Amino acid sequence: MRIVAPRKLTPTEGRIIVYLSQHEGESCTKAQIAEALGRNKKTIDRLIMRLRADGLIVSEPMWDERGGQVANRYRVSGRTVC
């Protein structure tokens, strides 16, 4: 996978993009991403915000059958070239 980014990504940012690519279409919490990558949830939260601001990932809110919001679905944007 080749990432077209407006700046140099940190190793963890790159790992987030790879993780999201491997779990495309799934809803996953930031805590799940943090656990899978062996990082702190606050670190993942901060890096996801940066990746979203850079247009590299997209966040899609997900809702349960009663209308309550559940974990967001994150996906890699079209700026990432596979």
PDB file of N, CA, C and O in Angstrom:
ATOM      1  N   MET A   1       0.845  -1.176   0.000  1.00  0.00           N
ATOM      2  CA  MET A   1       0.000   0.000   0.000  1.00  0.00           C
ATOM      3  C   MET A   1       0.889   1.237   0.000  1.00  0.00           C
ATOM      4  O   MET A   1       1.857   1.315   0.755  1.00  0.00           O
ATOM      5  N   ARG A   2       0.562   2.175  -0.830  1.00  0.00           N
ATOM      6  CA  ARG A   2       1.284   3.442  -0.874  1.00  0.00           C
ATOM      7  C   ARG A   2       0.343   4.526  -0.399  1.00  0.00           C
ATOM      8  O   ARG A   2      -0.804   4.588  -0.843  1.00  0.00           O
ATOM      9  N   ILE A   3       0.799   5.371   0.483  1.00  0.00           N
ATOM     10  CA  ILE A   3      -0.019   6.432   1.047  1.00  0.00           C
ATOM     11  C   ILE A   3       0.429   7.760   0.459  1.00  0.00           C
ATOM     12  O   ILE A   3       1.604   8.120   0.524  1.00  0.00           O
ATOM     13  N   VAL A   4      -0.523   8.480  -0.114  1.00  0.00           N
ATOM     14  CA  VAL A   4      -0.257   9.815  -0.639  1.00  0.00           C
ATOM     15  C   VAL A   4      -0.713  10.786   0.444  1.00  0.00           C
ATOM     16  O   VAL A   4      -1.911  10.985   0.643  1.00  0.00           O
ATOM     17  N   ALA A   5       0.242  11.385   1.137  1.00  0.00           N
ATOM     18  CA  ALA A   5      -0.079  12.224   2.284  1.00  0.00           C
ATOM     19  C   ALA A   5       0.506  13.621   2.107  1.00  0.00           C
ATOM     20  O   ALA A   5       1.524  13.797   1.438  1.00  0.00           O
ATOM     21  N   PRO A   6      -0.156  14.623   2.721  1.00  0.00           N
ATOM     22  CA  PRO A   6       0.342  15.991   2.626  1.00  0.00           C
ATOM     23  C   PRO A   6       1.577  16.230   3.501  1.00  0.00           C
ATOM     24  O   PRO A   6       2.198  17.289   3.417  1.00  0.00           O
ATOM     25  N   ARG A   7       1.932  15.256   4.336  1.00  0.00           N
ATOM     26  CA  ARG A   7       3.089  15.363   5.219  1.00  0.00           C
ATOM     27  C   ARG A   7       3.601  13.960   5.509  1.00  0.00           C
ATOM     28  O   ARG A   7       2.947  12.975   5.169  1.00  0.00           O
ATOM     29  N   LYS A   8       4.753  13.868   6.129  1.00  0.00           N
ATOM     30  CA  LYS A   8       5.291  12.562   6.499  1.00  0.00           C
ATOM     31  C   LYS A   8       4.486  12.022   7.682  1.00  0.00           C
ATOM     32  O   LYS A   8       4.294  12.716   8.681  1.00  0.00           O
ATOM     33  N   LEU A   9       4.021  10.785   7.560  1.00  0.00           N
ATOM     34  CA  LEU A   9       3.243  10.167   8.627  1.00  0.00           C
ATOM     35  C   LEU A   9       4.157   9.540   9.667  1.00  0.00           C
ATOM     36  O   LEU A   9       5.263   9.092   9.366  1.00  0.00           O
ATOM     37  N   THR A  10       3.663   9.522  10.903  1.00  0.00           N
ATOM     38  CA  THR A  10       4.386   8.806  11.949  1.00  0.00           C
ATOM     39  C   THR A  10       4.185   7.310  11.726  1.00  0.00           C
ATOM     40  O   THR A  10       3.249   6.914  11.031  1.00  0.00           O
ATOM     41  N   PRO A  11       5.039   6.480  12.298  1.00  0.00           N
ATOM     42  CA  PRO A  11       4.834   5.033  12.164  1.00  0.00           C
ATOM     43  C   PRO A  11       3.459   4.579  12.657  1.00  0.00           C
ATOM     44  O   PRO A  11       2.836   3.708  12.051  1.00  0.00           O
ATOM     45  N   THR A  12       2.990   5.167  13.751  1.00  0.00           N
ATOM     46  CA  THR A  12       1.678   4.771  14.273  1.00  0.00           C
ATOM     47  C   THR A  12       0.558   5.209  13.344  1.00  0.00           C
ATOM     48  O   THR A  12      -0.417   4.476  13.179  1.00  0.00           O
ATOM     49  N   GLU A  13       0.669   6.380  12.733  1.00  0.00           N
ATOM     50  CA  GLU A  13      -0.341   6.805  11.764  1.00  0.00           C
ATOM     51  C   GLU A  13      -0.394   5.826  10.596  1.00  0.00           C
ATOM     52  O   GLU A  13      -1.476   5.462  10.135  1.00  0.00           O
ATOM     53  N   GLY A  14       0.759   5.408  10.126  1.00  0.00           N
ATOM     54  CA  GLY A  14       0.798   4.417   9.053  1.00  0.00           C
ATOM     55  C   GLY A  14       0.142   3.112   9.471  1.00  0.00           C
ATOM     56  O   GLY A  14      -0.574   2.490   8.687  1.00  0.00           O
ATOM     57  N   ARG A  15       0.390   2.697  10.713  1.00  0.00           N
ATOM     58  CA  ARG A  15      -0.219   1.462  11.218  1.00  0.00           C
ATOM     59  C   ARG A  15      -1.736   1.595  11.342  1.00  0.00           C
ATOM     60  O   ARG A  15      -2.465   0.631  11.104  1.00  0.00           O
ATOM     61  N   ILE A  16      -2.215   2.783  11.714  1.00  0.00           N
ATOM     62  CA  ILE A  16      -3.665   3.003  11.785  1.00  0.00           C
ATOM     63  C   ILE A  16      -4.274   2.818  10.399  1.00  0.00           C
ATOM     64  O   ILE A  16      -5.295   2.145  10.258  1.00  0.00           O
ATOM     65  N   ILE A  17      -3.667   3.402   9.389  1.00  0.00           N
ATOM     66  CA  ILE A  17      -4.189   3.284   8.025  1.00  0.00           C
ATOM     67  C   ILE A  17      -4.191   1.828   7.571  1.00  0.00           C
ATOM     68  O   ILE A  17      -5.158   1.375   6.958  1.00  0.00           O
ATOM     69  N   VAL A  18      -3.133   1.098   7.863  1.00  0.00           N
ATOM     70  CA  VAL A  18      -3.085  -0.322   7.497  1.00  0.00           C
ATOM     71  C   VAL A  18      -4.173  -1.092   8.242  1.00  0.00           C
ATOM     72  O   VAL A  18      -4.866  -1.920   7.649  1.00  0.00           O
ATOM     73  N   TYR A  19      -4.323  -0.824   9.535  1.00  0.00           N
ATOM     74  CA  TYR A  19      -5.352  -1.506  10.333  1.00  0.00           C
ATOM     75  C   TYR A  19      -6.741  -1.242   9.753  1.00  0.00           C
ATOM     76  O   TYR A  19      -7.535  -2.167   9.585  1.00  0.00           O
ATOM     77  N   LEU A  20      -7.029   0.020   9.449  1.00  0.00           N
ATOM     78  CA  LEU A  20      -8.346   0.356   8.902  1.00  0.00           C
ATOM     79  C   LEU A  20      -8.560  -0.289   7.537  1.00  0.00           C
ATOM     80  O   LEU A  20      -9.673  -0.711   7.223  1.00  0.00           O
ATOM     81  N   SER A  21      -7.531  -0.369   6.740  1.00  0.00           N
ATOM     82  CA  SER A  21      -7.639  -1.032   5.437  1.00  0.00           C
ATOM     83  C   SER A  21      -7.965  -2.506   5.601  1.00  0.00           C
ATOM     84  O   SER A  21      -8.739  -3.067   4.826  1.00  0.00           O
ATOM     85  N   GLN A  22      -7.377  -3.130   6.605  1.00  0.00           N
ATOM     86  CA  GLN A  22      -7.605  -4.553   6.850  1.00  0.00           C
ATOM     87  C   GLN A  22      -8.975  -4.825   7.456  1.00  0.00           C
ATOM     88  O   GLN A  22      -9.479  -5.945   7.367  1.00  0.00           O
ATOM     89  N   HIS A  23      -9.585  -3.812   8.073  1.00  0.00           N
ATOM     90  CA  HIS A  23     -10.884  -3.966   8.727  1.00  0.00           C
ATOM     91  C   HIS A  23     -11.949  -3.096   8.060  1.00  0.00           C
ATOM     92  O   HIS A  23     -12.886  -2.639   8.714  1.00  0.00           O
ATOM     93  N   GLU A  24     -11.800  -2.875   6.773  1.00  0.00           N
ATOM     94  CA  GLU A  24     -12.721  -2.012   6.036  1.00  0.00           C
ATOM     95  C   GLU A  24     -14.155  -2.507   6.167  1.00  0.00           C
ATOM     96  O   GLU A  24     -14.424  -3.703   6.052  1.00  0.00           O
ATOM     97  N   GLY A  25     -15.071  -1.574   6.410  1.00  0.00           N
ATOM     98  CA  GLY A  25     -16.486  -1.906   6.526  1.00  0.00           C
ATOM     99  C   GLY A  25     -16.910  -2.291   7.927  1.00  0.00           C
ATOM    100  O   GLY A  25     -18.100  -2.468   8.186  1.00  0.00           O
ATOM    101  N   GLU A  26     -15.958  -2.424   8.834  1.00  0.00           N
ATOM    102  CA  GLU A  26     -16.273  -2.797  10.208  1.00  0.00           C
ATOM    103  C   GLU A  26     -16.335  -1.542  11.075  1.00  0.00           C
ATOM    104  O   GLU A  26     -15.618  -0.572  10.831  1.00  0.00           O
ATOM    105  N   SER A  27     -17.194  -1.572  12.084  1.00  0.00           N
ATOM    106  CA  SER A  27     -17.183  -0.514  13.082  1.00  0.00           C
ATOM    107  C   SER A  27     -16.180  -0.922  14.147  1.00  0.00           C
ATOM    108  O   SER A  27     -16.241  -2.034  14.672  1.00  0.00           O
ATOM    109  N   CYS A  28     -15.276  -0.041  14.460  1.00  0.00           N
ATOM    110  CA  CYS A  28     -14.319  -0.362  15.513  1.00  0.00           C
ATOM    111  C   CYS A  28     -14.083   0.886  16.349  1.00  0.00           C
ATOM    112  O   CYS A  28     -14.010   2.001  15.834  1.00  0.00           O
ATOM    113  N   THR A  29     -13.967   0.667  17.644  1.00  0.00           N
ATOM    114  CA  THR A  29     -13.748   1.789  18.544  1.00  0.00           C
ATOM    115  C   THR A  29     -12.276   2.175  18.541  1.00  0.00           C
ATOM    116  O   THR A  29     -11.409   1.403  18.132  1.00  0.00           O
ATOM    117  N   LYS A  30     -12.027   3.373  19.004  1.00  0.00           N
ATOM    118  CA  LYS A  30     -10.639   3.809  19.141  1.00  0.00           C
ATOM    119  C   LYS A  30      -9.915   2.920  20.146  1.00  0.00           C
ATOM    120  O   LYS A  30      -8.717   2.669  20.011  1.00  0.00           O
ATOM    121  N   ALA A  31     -10.646   2.444  21.155  1.00  0.00           N
ATOM    122  CA  ALA A  31     -10.044   1.536  22.139  1.00  0.00           C
ATOM    123  C   ALA A  31      -9.613   0.227  21.477  1.00  0.00           C
ATOM    124  O   ALA A  31      -8.560  -0.318  21.809  1.00  0.00           O
ATOM    125  N   GLN A  32     -10.417  -0.277  20.549  1.00  0.00           N
ATOM    126  CA  GLN A  32     -10.048  -1.508  19.838  1.00  0.00           C
ATOM    127  C   GLN A  32      -8.809  -1.283  18.972  1.00  0.00           C
ATOM    128  O   GLN A  32      -7.917  -2.131  18.917  1.00  0.00           O
ATOM    129  N   ILE A  33      -8.764  -0.143  18.302  1.00  0.00           N
ATOM    130  CA  ILE A  33      -7.597   0.174  17.478  1.00  0.00           C
ATOM    131  C   ILE A  33      -6.362   0.297  18.369  1.00  0.00           C
ATOM    132  O   ILE A  33      -5.298  -0.228  18.041  1.00  0.00           O
ATOM    133  N   ALA A  34      -6.512   0.996  19.505  1.00  0.00           N
ATOM    134  CA  ALA A  34      -5.391   1.172  20.429  1.00  0.00           C
ATOM    135  C   ALA A  34      -4.877  -0.173  20.931  1.00  0.00           C
ATOM    136  O   ALA A  34      -3.668  -0.400  20.980  1.00  0.00           O
ATOM    137  N   GLU A  35      -5.788  -1.058  21.302  1.00  0.00           N
ATOM    138  CA  GLU A  35      -5.381  -2.374  21.797  1.00  0.00           C
ATOM    139  C   GLU A  35      -4.669  -3.176  20.705  1.00  0.00           C
ATOM    140  O   GLU A  35      -3.643  -3.809  20.955  1.00  0.00           O
ATOM    141  N   ALA A  36      -5.222  -3.141  19.505  1.00  0.00           N
ATOM    142  CA  ALA A  36      -4.630  -3.901  18.397  1.00  0.00           C
ATOM    143  C   ALA A  36      -3.224  -3.404  18.061  1.00  0.00           C
ATOM    144  O   ALA A  36      -2.359  -4.188  17.670  1.00  0.00           O
ATOM    145  N   LEU A  37      -3.003  -2.102  18.215  1.00  0.00           N
ATOM    146  CA  LEU A  37      -1.707  -1.519  17.863  1.00  0.00           C
ATOM    147  C   LEU A  37      -0.774  -1.368  19.060  1.00  0.00           C
ATOM    148  O   LEU A  37       0.376  -0.955  18.910  1.00  0.00           O
ATOM    149  N   GLY A  38      -1.279  -1.710  20.257  1.00  0.00           N
ATOM    150  CA  GLY A  38      -0.448  -1.594  21.453  1.00  0.00           C
ATOM    151  C   GLY A  38      -0.138  -0.164  21.834  1.00  0.00           C
ATOM    152  O   GLY A  38       0.946   0.137  22.333  1.00  0.00           O
ATOM    153  N   ARG A  39      -1.102   0.724  21.596  1.00  0.00           N
ATOM    154  CA  ARG A  39      -0.922   2.145  21.897  1.00  0.00           C
ATOM    155  C   ARG A  39      -2.007   2.615  22.852  1.00  0.00           C
ATOM    156  O   ARG A  39      -2.999   1.918  23.067  1.00  0.00           O
ATOM    157  N   ASN A  40      -1.818   3.788  23.418  1.00  0.00           N
ATOM    158  CA  ASN A  40      -2.769   4.411  24.322  1.00  0.00           C
ATOM    159  C   ASN A  40      -3.965   4.941  23.532  1.00  0.00           C
ATOM    160  O   ASN A  40      -3.805   5.432  22.415  1.00  0.00           O
ATOM    161  N   LYS A  41      -5.171   4.840  24.117  1.00  0.00           N
ATOM    162  CA  LYS A  41      -6.384   5.304  23.429  1.00  0.00           C
ATOM    163  C   LYS A  41      -6.302   6.803  23.099  1.00  0.00           C
ATOM    164  O   LYS A  41      -6.732   7.221  22.024  1.00  0.00           O
ATOM    165  N   LYS A  42      -5.761   7.599  24.002  1.00  0.00           N
ATOM    166  CA  LYS A  42      -5.645   9.039  23.736  1.00  0.00           C
ATOM    167  C   LYS A  42      -4.704   9.316  22.560  1.00  0.00           C
ATOM    168  O   LYS A  42      -4.932  10.244  21.784  1.00  0.00           O
ATOM    169  N   THR A  43      -3.665   8.521  22.433  1.00  0.00           N
ATOM    170  CA  THR A  43      -2.751   8.662  21.293  1.00  0.00           C
ATOM    171  C   THR A  43      -3.488   8.365  19.996  1.00  0.00           C
ATOM    172  O   THR A  43      -3.364   9.104  19.020  1.00  0.00           O
ATOM    173  N   ILE A  44      -4.255   7.280  19.989  1.00  0.00           N
ATOM    174  CA  ILE A  44      -5.024   6.907  18.794  1.00  0.00           C
ATOM    175  C   ILE A  44      -6.042   7.986  18.469  1.00  0.00           C
ATOM    176  O   ILE A  44      -6.217   8.343  17.304  1.00  0.00           O
ATOM    177  N   ASP A  45      -6.718   8.512  19.489  1.00  0.00           N
ATOM    178  CA  ASP A  45      -7.709   9.571  19.282  1.00  0.00           C
ATOM    179  C   ASP A  45      -7.053  10.782  18.617  1.00  0.00           C
ATOM    180  O   ASP A  45      -7.588  11.323  17.649  1.00  0.00           O
ATOM    181  N   ARG A  46      -5.909  11.203  19.128  1.00  0.00           N
ATOM    182  CA  ARG A  46      -5.200  12.365  18.576  1.00  0.00           C
ATOM    183  C   ARG A  46      -4.753  12.111  17.137  1.00  0.00           C
ATOM    184  O   ARG A  46      -4.885  12.984  16.279  1.00  0.00           O
ATOM    185  N   LEU A  47      -4.227  10.920  16.876  1.00  0.00           N
ATOM    186  CA  LEU A  47      -3.746  10.621  15.527  1.00  0.00           C
ATOM    187  C   LEU A  47      -4.892  10.473  14.531  1.00  0.00           C
ATOM    188  O   LEU A  47      -4.762  10.875  13.375  1.00  0.00           O
ATOM    189  N   ILE A  48      -6.008   9.903  14.964  1.00  0.00           N
ATOM    190  CA  ILE A  48      -7.177   9.810  14.085  1.00  0.00           C
ATOM    191  C   ILE A  48      -7.666  11.207  13.719  1.00  0.00           C
ATOM    192  O   ILE A  48      -8.032  11.456  12.570  1.00  0.00           O
ATOM    193  N   MET A  49      -7.675  12.119  14.687  1.00  0.00           N
ATOM    194  CA  MET A  49      -8.085  13.496  14.384  1.00  0.00           C
ATOM    195  C   MET A  49      -7.153  14.115  13.344  1.00  0.00           C
ATOM    196  O   MET A  49      -7.615  14.807  12.437  1.00  0.00           O
ATOM    197  N   ARG A  50      -5.844  13.875  13.465  1.00  0.00           N
ATOM    198  CA  ARG A  50      -4.888  14.409  12.484  1.00  0.00           C
ATOM    199  C   ARG A  50      -5.097  13.784  11.108  1.00  0.00           C
ATOM    200  O   ARG A  50      -5.073  14.481  10.094  1.00  0.00           O
ATOM    201  N   LEU A  51      -5.304  12.463  11.077  1.00  0.00           N
ATOM    202  CA  LEU A  51      -5.512  11.782   9.797  1.00  0.00           C
ATOM    203  C   LEU A  51      -6.803  12.248   9.129  1.00  0.00           C
ATOM    204  O   LEU A  51      -6.859  12.380   7.906  1.00  0.00           O
ATOM    205  N   ARG A  52      -7.840  12.497   9.928  1.00  0.00           N
ATOM    206  CA  ARG A  52      -9.092  13.029   9.374  1.00  0.00           C
ATOM    207  C   ARG A  52      -8.872  14.437   8.835  1.00  0.00           C
ATOM    208  O   ARG A  52      -9.343  14.762   7.745  1.00  0.00           O
ATOM    209  N   ALA A  53      -8.165  15.273   9.585  1.00  0.00           N
ATOM    210  CA  ALA A  53      -7.903  16.650   9.143  1.00  0.00           C
ATOM    211  C   ALA A  53      -7.086  16.672   7.849  1.00  0.00           C
ATOM    212  O   ALA A  53      -7.257  17.560   7.014  1.00  0.00           O
ATOM    213  N   ASP A  54      -6.204  15.695   7.694  1.00  0.00           N
ATOM    214  CA  ASP A  54      -5.397  15.588   6.471  1.00  0.00           C
ATOM    215  C   ASP A  54      -6.167  14.959   5.315  1.00  0.00           C
ATOM    216  O   ASP A  54      -5.664  14.904   4.193  1.00  0.00           O
ATOM    217  N   GLY A  55      -7.386  14.485   5.581  1.00  0.00           N
ATOM    218  CA  GLY A  55      -8.194  13.874   4.530  1.00  0.00           C
ATOM    219  C   GLY A  55      -7.795  12.449   4.195  1.00  0.00           C
ATOM    220  O   GLY A  55      -8.179  11.932   3.146  1.00  0.00           O
ATOM    221  N   LEU A  56      -7.025  11.801   5.073  1.00  0.00           N
ATOM    222  CA  LEU A  56      -6.559  10.445   4.793  1.00  0.00           C
ATOM    223  C   LEU A  56      -7.535   9.368   5.253  1.00  0.00           C
ATOM    224  O   LEU A  56      -7.568   8.272   4.694  1.00  0.00           O
ATOM    225  N   ILE A  57      -8.326   9.686   6.271  1.00  0.00           N
ATOM    226  CA  ILE A  57      -9.374   8.755   6.690  1.00  0.00           C
ATOM    227  C   ILE A  57     -10.676   9.519   6.857  1.00  0.00           C
ATOM    228  O   ILE A  57     -10.687  10.735   7.045  1.00  0.00           O
ATOM    229  N   VAL A  58     -11.765   8.778   6.784  1.00  0.00           N
ATOM    230  CA  VAL A  58     -13.105   9.347   6.898  1.00  0.00           C
ATOM    231  C   VAL A  58     -13.816   8.636   8.038  1.00  0.00           C
ATOM    232  O   VAL A  58     -13.702   7.420   8.188  1.00  0.00           O
ATOM    233  N   SER A  59     -14.541   9.390   8.831  1.00  0.00           N
ATOM    234  CA  SER A  59     -15.318   8.837   9.936  1.00  0.00           C
ATOM    235  C   SER A  59     -16.794   8.850   9.550  1.00  0.00           C
ATOM    236  O   SER A  59     -17.323   9.873   9.117  1.00  0.00           O
ATOM    237  N   GLU A  60     -17.451   7.706   9.711  1.00  0.00           N
ATOM    238  CA  GLU A  60     -18.876   7.599   9.406  1.00  0.00           C
ATOM    239  C   GLU A  60     -19.612   7.189  10.677  1.00  0.00           C
ATOM    240  O   GLU A  60     -19.365   6.103  11.201  1.00  0.00           O
ATOM    241  N   PRO A  61     -20.513   8.036  11.187  1.00  0.00           N
ATOM    242  CA  PRO A  61     -21.244   7.654  12.394  1.00  0.00           C
ATOM    243  C   PRO A  61     -22.130   6.439  12.130  1.00  0.00           C
ATOM    244  O   PRO A  61     -22.711   6.297  11.054  1.00  0.00           O
ATOM    245  N   MET A  62     -22.219   5.576  13.123  1.00  0.00           N
ATOM    246  CA  MET A  62     -23.044   4.370  13.018  1.00  0.00           C
ATOM    247  C   MET A  62     -24.124   4.436  14.093  1.00  0.00           C
ATOM    248  O   MET A  62     -23.905   4.982  15.174  1.00  0.00           O
ATOM    249  N   TRP A  63     -25.289   3.877  13.784  1.00  0.00           N
ATOM    250  CA  TRP A  63     -26.437   3.944  14.686  1.00  0.00           C
ATOM    251  C   TRP A  63     -26.974   2.542  14.932  1.00  0.00           C
ATOM    252  O   TRP A  63     -26.951   1.690  14.044  1.00  0.00           O
ATOM    253  N   ASP A  64     -27.461   2.312  16.156  1.00  0.00           N
ATOM    254  CA  ASP A  64     -28.091   1.023  16.430  1.00  0.00           C
ATOM    255  C   ASP A  64     -29.558   1.089  16.028  1.00  0.00           C
ATOM    256  O   ASP A  64     -30.042   2.126  15.574  1.00  0.00           O
ATOM    257  N   GLU A  65     -30.255  -0.016  16.198  1.00  0.00           N
ATOM    258  CA  GLU A  65     -31.651  -0.093  15.740  1.00  0.00           C
ATOM    259  C   GLU A  65     -32.590   0.850  16.490  1.00  0.00           C
ATOM    260  O   GLU A  65     -33.680   1.146  16.001  1.00  0.00           O
ATOM    261  N   ARG A  66     -32.183   1.328  17.673  1.00  0.00           N
ATOM    262  CA  ARG A  66     -33.016   2.269  18.432  1.00  0.00           C
ATOM    263  C   ARG A  66     -32.644   3.724  18.165  1.00  0.00           C
ATOM    264  O   ARG A  66     -33.228   4.635  18.751  1.00  0.00           O
ATOM    265  N   GLY A  67     -31.677   3.938  17.285  1.00  0.00           N
ATOM    266  CA  GLY A  67     -31.287   5.298  16.935  1.00  0.00           C
ATOM    267  C   GLY A  67     -30.130   5.854  17.744  1.00  0.00           C
ATOM    268  O   GLY A  67     -29.744   7.009  17.564  1.00  0.00           O
ATOM    269  N   GLY A  68     -29.570   5.039  18.637  1.00  0.00           N
ATOM    270  CA  GLY A  68     -28.434   5.498  19.429  1.00  0.00           C
ATOM    271  C   GLY A  68     -27.132   5.338  18.656  1.00  0.00           C
ATOM    272  O   GLY A  68     -26.960   4.394  17.885  1.00  0.00           O
ATOM    273  N   GLN A  69     -26.231   6.270  18.876  1.00  0.00           N
ATOM    274  CA  GLN A  69     -24.953   6.185  18.165  1.00  0.00           C
ATOM    275  C   GLN A  69     -24.059   5.134  18.818  1.00  0.00           C
ATOM    276  O   GLN A  69     -23.947   5.053  20.041  1.00  0.00           O
ATOM    277  N   VAL A  70     -23.429   4.336  17.962  1.00  0.00           N
ATOM    278  CA  VAL A  70     -22.445   3.346  18.399  1.00  0.00           C
ATOM    279  C   VAL A  70     -21.090   3.754  17.820  1.00  0.00           C
ATOM    280  O   VAL A  70     -20.955   4.863  17.301  1.00  0.00           O
ATOM    281  N   ALA A  71     -20.112   2.900  17.898  1.00  0.00           N
ATOM    282  CA  ALA A  71     -18.763   3.234  17.417  1.00  0.00           C
ATOM    283  C   ALA A  71     -18.798   3.693  15.960  1.00  0.00           C
ATOM    284  O   ALA A  71     -19.534   3.146  15.139  1.00  0.00           O
ATOM    285  N   ASN A  72     -18.000   4.692  15.663  1.00  0.00           N
ATOM    286  CA  ASN A  72     -17.884   5.163  14.282  1.00  0.00           C
ATOM    287  C   ASN A  72     -17.223   4.109  13.413  1.00  0.00           C
ATOM    288  O   ASN A  72     -16.455   3.274  13.890  1.00  0.00           O
ATOM    289  N   ARG A  73     -17.533   4.166  12.147  1.00  0.00           N
ATOM    290  CA  ARG A  73     -16.820   3.352  11.166  1.00  0.00           C
ATOM    291  C   ARG A  73     -15.795   4.272  10.523  1.00  0.00           C
ATOM    292  O   ARG A  73     -16.136   5.350  10.035  1.00  0.00           O
ATOM    293  N   TYR A  74     -14.564   3.852  10.524  1.00  0.00           N
ATOM    294  CA  TYR A  74     -13.498   4.619   9.895  1.00  0.00           C
ATOM    295  C   TYR A  74     -13.089   3.904   8.625  1.00  0.00           C
ATOM    296  O   TYR A  74     -13.021   2.676   8.577  1.00  0.00           O
ATOM    297  N   ARG A  75     -12.822   4.684   7.607  1.00  0.00           N
ATOM    298  CA  ARG A  75     -12.335   4.070   6.372  1.00  0.00           C
ATOM    299  C   ARG A  75     -11.250   4.962   5.794  1.00  0.00           C
ATOM    300  O   ARG A  75     -11.193   6.167   6.041  1.00  0.00           O
ATOM    301  N   VAL A  76     -10.406   4.329   5.026  1.00  0.00           N
ATOM    302  CA  VAL A  76      -9.323   5.048   4.373  1.00  0.00           C
ATOM    303  C   VAL A  76      -9.914   5.784   3.179  1.00  0.00           C
ATOM    304  O   VAL A  76     -10.681   5.209   2.406  1.00  0.00           O
ATOM    305  N   SER A  77      -9.557   7.053   3.031  1.00  0.00           N
ATOM    306  CA  SER A  77     -10.116   7.848   1.933  1.00  0.00           C
ATOM    307  C   SER A  77      -9.449   7.486   0.613  1.00  0.00           C
ATOM    308  O   SER A  77      -8.499   6.704   0.574  1.00  0.00           O
ATOM    309  N   GLY A  78      -9.953   8.057  -0.448  1.00  0.00           N
ATOM    310  CA  GLY A  78      -9.419   7.809  -1.778  1.00  0.00           C
ATOM    311  C   GLY A  78      -8.013   8.347  -1.992  1.00  0.00           C
ATOM    312  O   GLY A  78      -7.394   8.052  -3.014  1.00  0.00           O
ATOM    313  N   ARG A  79      -7.494   9.133  -1.049  1.00  0.00           N
ATOM    314  CA  ARG A  79      -6.133   9.653  -1.177  1.00  0.00           C
ATOM    315  C   ARG A  79      -5.085   8.573  -0.971  1.00  0.00           C
ATOM    316  O   ARG A  79      -3.923   8.743  -1.338  1.00  0.00           O
ATOM    317  N   THR A  80      -5.504   7.464  -0.384  1.00  0.00           N
ATOM    318  CA  THR A  80      -4.569   6.368  -0.155  1.00  0.00           C
ATOM    319  C   THR A  80      -4.608   5.458  -1.364  1.00  0.00           C
ATOM    320  O   THR A  80      -5.681   5.004  -1.762  1.00  0.00           O
ATOM    321  N   VAL A  81      -3.488   5.192  -1.937  1.00  0.00           N
ATOM    322  CA  VAL A  81      -3.402   4.372  -3.138  1.00  0.00           C
ATOM    323  C   VAL A  81      -2.947   2.979  -2.743  1.00  0.00           C
ATOM    324  O   VAL A  81      -1.885   2.811  -2.144  1.00  0.00           O
ATOM    325  N   CYS A  82      -3.758   1.977  -3.082  1.00  0.00           N
ATOM    326  CA  CYS A  82      -3.398   0.592  -2.753  1.00  0.00           C
ATOM    327  C   CYS A  82      -2.770  -0.059  -3.959  1.00  0.00           C
ATOM    328  O   CYS A  82      -2.392  -1.229  -3.903  1.00  0.00           O
TER     329      CYS A  82
END
